[in-house]
Each structure stands twice: as C-alpha cells, then as structure tokens.
Amino acid sequence: MIKSIDLFYGVLFFIGAHALSFFQLNGQFLKTDWFRKNEWIVAGAGIVLSFFYMWGTKYAVSGMGNLLWPARFIGFGTGMVIYSIGVSYFFNEGITIKTFVSLVLSLILICVQVLWKTN
C-alpha cells in the first residue's frame, strides 16, 4: 500500500541529496574557485549528504509499502532529472535527443514503480 506522505518526503530528501551532490561533484568545474580551494569541506559535506540519501531511502521504502526496488528507481530517476537540470543550467549543455530519451525512460521507471499495482 502506497503511503503518499512518506513517498513525498522520500522524493523531497532525494531531490535535496541529488542537488547537493551535483554541486559537491561538479562545483570544481564552475567559474568560482571556492570548490577547488575547499576540497576538504566539499568532501566533508558527504557526511550530511549520506543522511539525505538514507532518509530518502527510508521514506521512499515506507511510502512504497516497504519495497526496496521502487525506492531505488525513484532515487535513480530523481537523480537523473536533477542532474540534467544542473548540467543544462550551469554548464549550458543542452539536452540532446539521446539525453531526452534517457530522461523519459527515467520518468517511465518512476511511473512503473509508483503506479503499477502488485500483490
């Protein structure tokens, strides 16, 4: 049985985790030197990010009736969408047809896991 509020919190934590991870991993390529000059702080932020991923998984699993696979696909799909937005906005890498198809497939994965009812 799907618990909508838990699923909502799970997706929210995944969005936060993936958005922060985007900057943690790709901040070194931004025009600012801050990320390159503060590697230890950026790496240390991984501790906080770990909690966001754990909470996202916890709530997504609860929201999907204690099933692990749907939570994993929801986390993956959320990450694909956040990454595509970040790369497009901060690095002007447009969305090619190949990337668009990949994003659509990610969305389909999320929809299959959330909407497909099983026993």
N, C-alpha and C positions, 0 to 999 in steps of 0.2 A: 504494500500500500504506500502510495506516494504521500509524503508529508511536505506540503508546499512551502511552509515557513522554513523548515530545515534545509530544503533544497535551495531556497532563496539565499539563506545565509552561506551555504556551501559555495554557491556561484559567486557571491559577493567576496568571500575570502579568496577564492581562486582568482578573481579579477584583480584584487589588490596584490596578491602574490605575484602574478604574472606581470603586472605593470611595474612593480618594484624590481623584479628580476630583470625585466627589459633594461632598466637603467643600470642595474648592477653589472650586467654583462656587456652592454653596448655603450655605456656612458663614456668609455675610453675613446670612442670614435666621434663624440660630439665636439663642437668647436671650443668648448671650455676645457681648461686643463685640470679642473678640480678632480675629476675621476682618476686621471692618470697620476696626479700628485698625492692622492689619498687612497692608495690601493688597500692598505690595511683596514681603513674604515669601511671601504666598499665591501671588502671580503667579510669583515665582521658583521655587516648587515645581513649576511646569510643566516645568522642565528635567528634573527627576527623573522626573516622570510620563511624559515623552516616551520615556525609556528603557524604562519598564514597557510602554508600548504597542509599542515596537519589538521588545522581547524577546517579548512575547505574539504578535505577528505572526510573528516568526522561527520560534518553536517550533510555532505552530499550522500554519504553511505546511509546515514539515518533517513534522509529525505527520500532515498530510493528503496526503502524497505529493507535496509541492512544488506544490500547487494554491493559488492566491491567493483565489479566491472562497469556498471553505469557511471559510478563516481569517477573512475579513471578516464572514461571517454569524455565526460563533462569537463574534467580538468584539462585534458588534452585539447578539446575543441575551444575552450575558453582561451587557452594559451595561444592557439593559432590566430584567433581573432585579435587579441591584444597585440601580439607581435606584428601582425600585418598593419594595424593602425599605427603603431610606433614607427615601424620602418618607413611607411608611407609619409607620415607627418614629419619626422625628424631627419630623415635621410633622403627624402624625395625619390624613393624607389617606388615607382608606380606599381600597380597591381597588374601583372601580365595575365594573359588568358590561363596559363599554367597555374599561377598562384590563385586566380579566381576559382578555378575548378577545385583546387585543393581546399580552399575555404568553404566552398559549397559542400564538398564531401565531409568536412569537419562539422558543418551545421547538420548535415544528414545524420552523422554519427550521434550527435547530441539528441536529435529528434527521435531517432530509433530507440535510444536508451531511455529517454524520458516518456515517450508517448506509446511505445509498443508494450502492451499489457501481457504479462506472463503469469503463470500459476505460481 
